[in-house]
Structure formats: structure tokens, C-alpha cells
């Protein structure tokens, strides 16, 4: 079944209780009673990230990214990586269905931009390493920059070749670079990277890790000095670098990284990676959450990563890459800016409405600061709303509710309960296990069978058929519980 992008707004898409506004308070962070997603960021930094779904958790509700697979070669080998092609059913880094030339990539980007007004970012993340293929990478950026100058350009790299290309990156106006750094100690690195290719030869063991570490640190420092925002990805590998993640976080924060994204190791043996074939397990969702909690107060954390394919298209919570294969593209796609301009106006209004709605519930709610914080799970298709049926959810967004605050905590992936039009009861135990530390599950709708199973497991099920904003719905639920507690104590 072809999945659809978020529709452009119509009056029917909007809750009747919210009226239009043009105050733009959410974008400026000036709404009374609401902690802005901008936080303490300088305006010039917020302007760079507010429409980038990977660099802003708030933006990922509204904006889409796409990756083009123009960089097939890699200069290092990671024990968690196997660059596979034509894998339409796998969603993980290094996987693509088609390798593209720069010219094919530009055609594809224009075609996607013409269909998805949400598109704000064009990235190159492989399937190898963007900077191990510099000619193809920068040729693609050159073509796209000329055709669609409004798109943000970004790339991902392992950092080995990074110091050689920082000036070019800056010259292209690339404001966002992701560097995968899973160790800052070569003794740990040699357990992750069997070899690297550098300076005309192959290096192995401790020497390879030492060179990679030094080049990553040099590249990170150069990017920060050039005013480029850096997101550091670290693959969490239990028993190898899980106790070392704190040191990575400390080091990259000290060197000026904007974000630190701790990603779980994907080690299914079917993927053919060294770790997968040797039985190295990945962390559980609870273990990943515990590490993220441990790092609070260090480098700013990214918690909404989906570990995208190298040809991903759409919102982070969806992948429309199958809808845009080369054989489905028009020969000469044309981008018309009117739809995008309309969508940007819609997002501005949504941000305003969402900020006002949360501010109002914060002012009106009965909230007891003595209550212990809880985690809740939300089924959403995007837009910052509770707008997905339980049976259709392939992931749940996790939020912490405490006092008058709602804080995003991360993603829990699951198999969707409804498949082929029928519920699959054997899927429910795994879903319940993934959500075992949450107190409530918020969905647009849920069937009687899964509701009964969730409630039997001690999870409160909250249906929200009006597709309310996530923060307002959670605070309303929290306030109602507080009222009941106070009444019972009364």
C-alpha cells in the first residue's frame, strides 16, 4: 500500500476550538507560560535548525528530509555495517534500493520537492561515506543548490576524510554536518573498526582507531570553528562502549558539538554484519533510555532519530522512498513554490496555535508538584498531534509528564498490530514489552482486543479521536488525574 504524506491543511484538519492567529509566538519563543522549543538558543542558531527535522525535535513534526544515494564507497569498515542494495523492506543506515548519479539525484530531489511541500532538507548519508566520494557528493550539492536554493544541505560522514573538506563544506553553505563518533579511546575503537583506508594504505587494529580518532577530533574542531552545526552520532554497543558513552558526550560537548545522538546498535544476523553474525546484541529501549537519562546535563541530546536509510524520503516517522524510484519519476519534474509557501504559512499558524493551547492548559490545569513523573506513549503520524490508530502504529513517541511540563524522551519501534486488515494478537506481547515502563498509551483509536490486553498489562489507554496537540492532551490527562487524587484525599 502506498503511504501518503501529510495533507495540506484544510479547515477540516484543524480542531474547532482553536482559532487562527498570526502572532508567530511559537517561532520566536515569546508565548507566556510555554517553554519555547528554541530554549536558550541564539536567534541565528534557531533560524538554522527550526525547519530541520534532525536538528530540532519540534521541527520533525512538520518538516521532511530526503537522502540521495550518490556516495557508494566507504573508507572504513565498521563491525555494525553492511552496505546492502535493493533492500526495500529494511530501514537502517547504509541501505538503498538505487544508487544515483548526481544528475539522477537532482531529478529525484526536484520531483520530491514538487510533491512534498514539507521537504526542507537534502542530505547525503551514503550508502558509503559522503566524503569518501567527494566529487559525487559536491557535484550533487551544486546541482541541487542551483535548482532548489531554499533547501538546507547537510551530509553525514565517519570523519576520516573530514579535515580535507571543511573549507569546501563551508563554501557550499552547508550548515549541518553529522559525524559518527562511537569512541574517543582507540582501545575501544579497535573493537568497532577492523580497518580504515587512509593516506594510500589500509590500517588495522589500534593504529587504525588512533588515526580515525585524531581525524574525527580535528574535523569536529574545524567545523565548529567554521560556524557549522555538528551533530555527533554514537552507536551504543552493550559491553563495548556503553560505559564509554559518557566520555564521548563530555568530549564532543567540550569541542562544541551542537547535538549528540546516541543510537542503538542494530544487530539482526539477517543483515550480515560482523556484530550480527557474532551474536553482539543491541540495547533494549529501556537501556537506551537509561543511557540518555544519564547524559542529561551534558551535550544537547537528540532523542528522535530513526536511523534512516541512505535513500530515505519524508518525515522522520515515515519512509516514502519506494514512491520515488527512478522509474516512477517524471522526465522533467518542475517545482512550483506556491505549495511550499502555503505549507510554511500553515506551519507557522500551527506553531502559534500549539503554543497557545499548551499555555492555556498550563494556566488552567490543577497540577500537584508532589506527584512523581511518569512516561507515556503517543501514536502520531506527525504534526505534533495524537492522530494515529493503535493498530497502525509502527512506533510510539515517549514523553515524560511532570508538574506542568511535557518533555519528549524518545522513540519505541514496534510491529504494527493491524496487518492486512486484521489484528495480529501475537504482536501484542512485544509491543507491551516495549512499553512496559510507561503509564499510559495515547492513540486516536484502539480496538477492544488490544485495549483489553494493554489494560491487563497495567497500561492506561487514552483515546483522542479529535487529534489534539500532544502536549495539551497529556497535560489535560495529568490535570484530571491530579483532580481525582485531590478529591479522593479530600
C-alpha distance (Angstrom), angle and dihedral (degrees) to the residues before:
residue distance angle dihedral
X1 . . .
X2 3.79 . .
X3 3.79 111.8 .
X4 3.76 117.8 -136.7
X5 3.77 129.5 -133.8
X6 3.80 120.9 -123.1
X7 3.81 107.2 -72.8
X8 3.76 120.9 -118.3
X9 3.80 110.9 -98.6
X10 3.75 123.6 -84.7
X11 3.79 127.5 171.1
X12 3.82 88.6 -98.5
X13 3.80 90.6 61.5
X14 3.79 93.5 59.5
X15 3.84 126.8 79.3
X16 3.80 108.7 -110.5
X17 3.79 91.3 -133.5
X18 3.79 92.4 67.1
X19 3.75 121.1 75.1
X20 3.84 125.5 -156.2
X21 3.77 119.5 -93.0
X22 3.78 137.1 179.8
X23 3.79 99.2 -161.8
X24 3.82 94.6 109.6
X25 3.78 89.4 -153.4
X26 3.81 93.7 148.0
X27 3.77 92.8 56.8
X28 3.80 92.2 49.0
X29 3.78 96.1 39.3
X30 3.81 93.3 -126.1
X31 3.82 103.0 122.2
X32 3.79 111.8 123.8
X33 3.78 114.6 -115.4
X34 3.81 96.5 11.8
X35 3.77 126.3 101.1
X36 3.80 103.7 -132.4
X37 3.82 120.0 -129.4
X38 3.79 84.7 -126.6
X39 3.80 89.4 66.6
X40 3.79 110.1 170.4
X41 3.81 95.2 -22.9
X42 3.79 116.0 132.7
X43 3.80 112.1 -110.5
X44 3.80 92.7 -111.7
X45 3.82 90.9 56.0
X46 3.80 93.4 45.2
X47 3.81 89.3 52.1
X48 3.82 88.5 57.4
X49 3.81 96.4 49.0
X50 3.81 107.5 29.3
X51 3.83 92.8 90.2
X52 3.82 96.9 32.4
X53 3.83 109.4 99.5
X54 3.81 94.3 -157.6
X55 3.80 97.9 46.5
X56 3.82 96.6 43.0
X57 3.80 124.0 45.6
X58 3.80 89.7 -158.5
X59 3.83 92.3 51.9
X60 3.80 93.0 53.6
X61 3.80 89.1 71.8
X62 3.81 90.3 63.5
X63 3.80 112.8 21.2
X64 3.79 134.8 66.1
X65 3.77 133.8 -146.9
X66 3.76 133.4 -160.6
X67 3.78 132.8 -159.7
X68 3.80 123.6 -153.3
X69 3.80 118.0 -150.2
X70 3.81 100.5 -135.1
X71 3.83 98.3 126.4
X72 3.83 110.1 71.3
X73 3.83 99.9 157.0
X74 3.80 125.1 82.1
X75 3.79 131.7 -165.9
X76 3.80 98.5 -153.9
X77 3.79 136.9 44.0
X78 3.80 118.3 -133.9
X79 3.78 121.9 -164.5
X80 3.82 89.5 -134.2
X81 3.81 96.5 51.8
X82 3.79 135.1 86.0
X83 3.80 113.0 164.6
X84 3.79 102.7 -143.1
X85 3.76 127.1 179.5
X86 3.81 132.3 -148.6
X87 3.79 92.1 23.1
X88 3.79 100.9 143.0
X89 3.81 94.7 167.2
X90 3.80 98.9 51.0
X91 3.78 123.3 87.3
X92 3.79 109.8 -166.0
X93 3.81 138.4 100.0
X94 3.79 118.0 -70.8
X95 3.82 95.3 29.5
X96 3.80 124.0 116.7
X97 3.77 138.8 156.2
X98 3.83 96.3 -148.0
X99 3.78 135.0 24.2
X100 3.80 111.3 -142.4
X101 3.76 138.4 -153.8
X102 3.82 115.9 -132.9
X103 3.81 89.4 -103.1
X104 3.81 92.7 51.1
X105 3.79 89.5 46.6
X106 3.80 92.1 54.2
X107 3.80 91.0 50.0
X108 3.78 90.0 50.6
X109 3.81 93.7 47.8
X110 3.80 92.2 51.3
X111 3.82 90.4 48.2
X112 3.81 92.0 50.7
X113 3.81 92.8 45.6
X114 3.81 89.2 51.8
X115 3.83 91.2 55.0
X116 3.82 102.2 33.5
X117 3.81 114.5 50.8
X118 3.82 86.3 -178.9
X119 3.83 90.6 70.3
X120 3.79 109.8 116.2
X121 3.82 105.6 148.6
X122 3.80 136.7 52.8
X123 3.79 113.9 -165.9
X124 3.79 137.1 178.4
X125 3.79 111.9 -148.1
X126 3.78 104.0 155.9
X127 2.94 136.6 -128.4
X128 3.81 72.6 -132.0
X129 3.78 121.5 9.9
X130 3.79 122.6 -47.3
X131 3.82 93.3 -140.3
X132 3.80 94.7 44.2
X133 3.83 83.1 65.4
X134 3.82 100.5 40.6
X135 3.81 98.4 156.2
X136 3.80 93.7 52.6
X137 3.80 92.5 41.4
X138 3.79 97.4 50.7
X139 3.81 93.7 38.3
X140 3.80 87.6 57.3
X141 3.80 92.6 48.0
X142 3.79 90.4 49.0
X143 3.80 92.7 54.2
X144 3.80 94.8 44.2
X145 3.79 94.0 45.4
X146 3.79 89.9 55.8
X147 3.82 95.2 45.2
X148 3.83 99.3 39.1
X149 3.80 109.8 18.8
X150 3.82 92.7 169.9
X151 3.83 93.2 68.5
X152 3.78 119.1 97.8
X153 3.80 112.3 -125.9
X154 3.78 122.2 -142.9
X155 3.79 139.3 160.3
X156 3.78 140.2 -162.4
X157 3.78 124.8 -139.1
X158 3.78 142.1 167.7
X159 3.80 86.9 -128.5
X160 3.80 99.9 -122.3
X161 3.83 94.2 115.2
X162 3.80 95.0 26.4
X163 3.84 100.0 104.5
X164 3.82 89.6 57.7
X165 3.81 93.4 58.1
X166 3.81 108.6 36.5
X167 3.81 93.2 103.2
X168 3.81 91.0 51.3
X169 3.80 90.8 47.4
X170 3.79 89.8 52.8
X171 3.81 92.5 46.1
X172 3.82 90.5 55.2
X173 3.80 91.3 53.5
X174 3.81 92.1 -116.9
X175 3.81 103.2 163.9
X176 3.81 99.1 178.0
X177 3.81 128.3 57.0
X178 3.80 126.7 169.9
X179 3.81 118.2 -153.5
X180 3.81 120.5 -169.5
X181 3.80 107.4 -137.1
X182 3.80 113.8 169.6
X183 3.79 97.3 163.5
X184 3.78 141.7 23.2
X185 3.80 92.5 -171.7
X186 3.84 115.4 72.8
X187 3.83 89.9 -150.8
X188 3.79 87.4 65.9
X189 3.80 92.7 37.3
X190 3.80 93.9 61.7
X191 3.82 88.2 62.5
X192 3.81 89.3 57.0
X193 3.82 105.1 36.1
X194 3.83 117.6 46.1
X195 3.82 93.4 -175.2
X196 3.78 147.0 -6.3
X197 3.79 131.9 -158.7
X198 3.80 110.8 -134.8
X199 3.78 138.1 150.9
X200 3.78 93.8 1.7
X201 3.80 99.1 -50.8
X202 3.79 143.4 72.1
X203 3.81 117.9 -105.5
X204 3.80 125.8 -163.7
X205 3.78 140.0 -174.0
X206 3.81 123.6 5.8
X207 3.81 92.8 -14.0
X208 3.80 91.4 57.4
X209 3.79 92.4 50.3
X210 3.80 92.5 45.9
X211 3.81 92.1 53.8
X212 3.80 92.3 45.4
X213 3.80 91.8 49.3
X214 3.80 93.6 49.6
X215 3.80 92.8 47.7
X216 3.82 92.1 47.5
X217 3.80 92.1 51.7
X218 3.80 92.4 45.9
X219 3.79 92.1 48.8
X220 3.80 93.0 47.1
X221 3.79 91.7 51.6
X222 3.81 91.8 47.8
X223 3.80 93.3 50.1
X224 3.80 92.7 49.9
X225 3.82 90.9 47.8
X226 3.82 88.2 52.1
X227 3.81 91.7 54.6
X228 3.82 94.1 -111.0
X229 3.81 118.4 143.5
X230 3.79 112.0 -120.1
X231 3.78 126.3 -156.5
X232 3.79 113.6 -166.9
X233 3.81 117.2 -151.4
X234 3.79 117.6 -158.0
X235 3.80 121.6 -173.5
X236 3.81 109.2 -139.3
X237 3.81 108.5 -137.0
X238 3.83 114.3 -178.5
X239 3.79 113.0 -129.2
X240 3.81 93.2 12.0
X241 3.79 111.2 57.7
X242 3.82 105.7 -7.3
X243 3.80 92.4 103.9
X244 3.81 89.3 42.3
X245 3.83 96.7 56.7
X246 3.82 91.3 87.6
X247 3.80 90.5 59.6
X248 3.80 92.0 47.6
X249 3.79 89.0 51.3
X250 3.80 91.9 49.5
X251 3.80 93.9 48.2
X252 3.81 97.6 46.5
X253 3.80 91.3 46.3
X254 3.81 90.5 51.8
X255 3.80 89.9 50.9
X256 3.81 92.7 51.7
X257 3.82 106.3 -100.8
X258 3.80 111.4 167.3
X259 3.83 96.9 -148.7
X260 3.78 137.7 14.6
X261 3.80 116.4 -153.7
X262 3.81 115.6 -167.8
X263 3.81 106.4 -161.8
X264 3.81 126.1 -168.2
X265 3.79 117.5 -115.2
X266 3.82 111.6 -106.5
X267 3.80 105.5 -146.8
X268 3.79 109.7 161.7
X269 3.83 106.4 154.6
X270 3.81 88.6 -135.8
X271 3.80 89.1 69.6
X272 3.78 91.2 65.1
X273 3.80 97.8 -131.6
X274 3.81 121.6 147.8
X275 3.79 91.5 -115.2
X276 3.78 91.4 46.9
X277 3.78 93.6 50.7
X278 3.82 94.2 45.1
X279 3.80 95.2 50.8
X280 3.80 99.5 -108.2
X281 3.78 104.3 158.8
X282 3.77 128.3 -143.6
X283 3.80 123.2 -127.7
X284 3.79 121.6 -88.8
X285 3.82 117.7 -116.7
X286 3.80 89.1 -105.9
X287 3.81 91.5 51.9
X288 3.80 91.5 49.0
X289 3.80 90.6 49.5
X290 3.81 90.7 50.1
X291 3.81 91.3 53.8
X292 3.80 91.3 48.6
X293 3.78 90.4 49.9
X294 3.80 89.4 50.3
X295 3.80 90.5 54.8
X296 3.81 95.6 51.9
X297 3.79 108.7 124.2
X298 3.80 92.4 33.3
X299 3.79 125.9 81.3
X300 3.80 114.4 -14.9
X301 3.82 107.3 -87.3
X302 3.78 129.6 -133.8
X303 3.80 108.3 -147.7
X304 3.82 102.1 167.6
X305 3.83 100.8 68.5
X306 3.83 117.5 136.2
X307 3.85 96.9 -170.1
X308 3.79 90.9 -119.9
X309 3.77 129.3 -145.7
X310 3.80 116.5 -106.3
X311 3.82 88.6 -109.3
X312 3.82 98.8 40.8
X313 3.82 119.0 152.0
X314 3.80 129.3 -171.7
X315 3.79 137.9 18.8
X316 3.80 114.3 -13.7
X317 3.79 89.0 -106.7
X318 3.80 93.3 55.8
X319 3.78 137.8 46.2
X320 3.78 117.2 -150.3
X321 3.81 95.5 168.1
X322 3.81 91.0 117.8
X323 3.80 89.8 60.1
X324 3.81 91.9 58.6
X325 3.79 106.4 47.8
X326 3.80 114.3 143.9
X327 3.78 93.7 -103.4
X328 3.83 89.8 58.4
X329 3.81 96.8 49.9
X330 3.80 123.9 99.2
X331 3.79 114.0 -113.6
X332 3.79 93.1 -119.4
X333 3.82 109.9 19.5
X334 3.79 117.3 -168.2
X335 3.78 127.2 -150.5
X336 3.80 116.7 -145.3
X337 3.81 112.6 -166.5
X338 3.83 96.4 -151.8
X339 3.83 95.2 84.2
X340 3.79 91.8 48.8
X341 3.80 92.0 48.8
X342 3.80 89.2 51.1
X343 3.79 91.0 49.6
X344 3.81 92.4 49.6
X345 3.81 89.6 53.6
X346 3.80 89.1 50.0
X347 3.82 91.9 51.3
X348 3.78 91.9 48.9
X349 3.79 90.1 53.3
X350 3.80 92.6 44.7
X351 3.79 90.5 52.2
X352 3.79 90.3 50.9
X353 3.81 93.5 47.0
X354 3.78 92.7 46.0
X355 3.81 92.1 50.3
X356 3.79 92.2 49.1
X357 3.80 93.0 46.3
X358 3.80 92.4 53.4
X359 3.81 92.6 44.0
X360 3.80 90.2 52.9
X361 3.79 94.7 50.1
X362 3.81 90.6 46.4
X363 3.79 89.6 55.1
X364 3.81 95.2 44.7
X365 3.79 102.5 37.2
X366 3.78 124.2 102.4
X367 3.80 101.7 -128.9
X368 3.77 129.0 179.2
X369 3.81 115.0 -157.1
X370 3.80 89.6 -159.6
X371 3.80 93.1 71.2
X372 3.77 117.9 103.0
X373 3.81 116.3 -112.7
X374 3.80 117.0 -104.1
X375 3.79 137.1 -162.6
X376 3.80 120.7 -127.1
X377 3.81 132.4 -173.9
X378 3.81 124.0 -133.3
X379 3.81 130.2 -163.1
X380 3.81 108.9 -146.9
X381 3.79 138.7 158.8
X382 3.80 91.8 -160.3
X383 3.75 139.3 -83.7
X384 3.80 92.2 98.0
X385 3.83 90.8 -82.5
X386 3.79 138.2 118.8
X387 3.78 94.1 -114.4
X388 3.80 110.0 137.3
X389 3.80 133.3 93.0
X390 3.81 113.6 -121.4
X391 3.78 91.8 -122.8
X392 3.80 93.3 55.3
X393 3.80 97.3 49.1
X394 3.81 117.0 114.5
X395 3.77 90.5 176.4
X396 3.79 140.3 16.5
X397 3.77 124.8 -142.2
X398 3.79 112.5 -134.2
X399 3.81 122.2 -142.5
X400 3.78 133.2 -177.6
X401 3.82 114.9 -137.4
X402 3.78 117.1 -160.4
X403 3.80 131.0 153.8
X404 3.82 104.6 -37.5
X405 3.78 94.2 -26.8
X406 3.79 134.2 101.0
X407 3.81 115.6 -167.5
X408 3.80 126.5 -175.5
X409 3.81 111.8 -124.0
X410 3.79 108.0 177.2
X411 3.80 149.3 -79.0
X412 3.81 131.0 -64.2
X413 3.79 114.0 -162.9
X414 3.81 119.8 -148.6
X415 3.79 139.5 166.3
X416 3.79 110.3 -97.9
X417 3.80 112.8 -105.6
X418 3.81 96.2 -141.7
X419 3.80 111.9 65.3
X420 3.76 123.6 165.8
X421 3.79 90.5 -3.0
X422 3.81 95.1 -57.6
X423 3.79 134.7 92.8
X424 3.81 117.2 -110.8
X425 3.79 107.2 -145.3
X426 3.80 92.9 -170.7
X427 3.82 88.8 65.2
X428 3.82 94.3 58.8
X429 3.84 97.8 76.2
X430 3.81 91.9 57.4
X431 3.81 90.9 47.3
X432 3.79 91.8 49.5
X433 3.81 90.2 48.1
X434 3.84 90.5 52.6
X435 3.82 89.4 52.2
X436 3.79 98.6 38.9
X437 3.81 94.5 119.0
X438 3.82 96.0 51.2
X439 3.79 125.7 93.4
X440 3.81 100.6 -151.2
X441 3.78 141.3 15.1
X442 3.82 118.5 -142.9
X443 3.81 117.0 -156.9
X444 3.80 138.4 158.3
X445 3.81 90.1 -124.3
X446 3.79 138.4 -10.6
X447 3.80 134.1 -170.5
X448 3.78 123.2 -117.8
X449 3.80 94.1 -111.2
X450 3.81 98.8 55.3
X451 3.82 90.8 38.1
X452 3.80 90.0 57.5
X453 3.81 91.9 47.3
X454 3.81 93.0 49.0
X455 3.79 92.9 47.3
X456 3.80 91.7 47.4
X457 3.82 86.8 55.8
X458 3.81 89.4 54.4
X459 3.81 97.8 -102.1
X460 3.78 117.8 134.7
X461 3.82 111.2 -135.1
X462 3.81 117.2 -145.9
X463 3.81 118.5 -171.0
X464 3.79 117.2 -155.7
X465 3.81 108.0 -177.1
X466 3.84 92.5 167.3
X467 3.84 89.8 67.8
X468 3.79 93.7 -126.7
X469 3.80 124.5 -171.9
X470 3.80 110.0 -81.9
X471 3.79 97.2 -125.0
X472 3.80 94.8 47.1
X473 3.80 93.4 47.6
X474 3.80 92.6 49.0
X475 3.80 93.8 47.8
X476 3.82 91.1 47.0
X477 3.80 89.6 52.6
X478 3.81 91.2 46.4
X479 3.81 91.5 49.1
X480 3.81 93.1 48.6
X481 3.80 89.8 52.0
X482 3.81 90.2 49.9
X483 3.81 90.7 51.2
X484 3.79 90.9 51.3
X485 3.80 92.1 48.1
X486 3.79 92.4 49.9
X487 3.81 91.7 46.4
X488 3.80 91.1 51.5
X489 3.79 90.7 49.1
X490 3.77 91.5 45.0
